[in-house]
Amino acid sequence: MRTAGAGVKTLPIWILDTLFRPSQAPIVNVIAVVLVLVSIVPIYIAQRIAGAGKESR
């Protein structure tokens, strides 16, 4: 497992730093929505593939 070196801002650190600046709140909201969508789409596709052989009621 790799860790970030000194002076490197990872996404969680960037989000926490940006949350305390009210003028940057819309950027954090956009990043959060994109991350949620990127997480949900593969799960939805996997469920569709796994349930392709089953009959739906």
C-alpha angles and dihedrals in degrees: 000000000000127000130201117260128231114299095018116125113214120200096260092049091047091050093049092047092048095047090070092057107075093198090062096049095104090057091054090049092052092048090049093051092048091050092049092050092046088053097045100047097063091045091053092048092049091051091050091050094046092048096044093100096047126086115241120227 
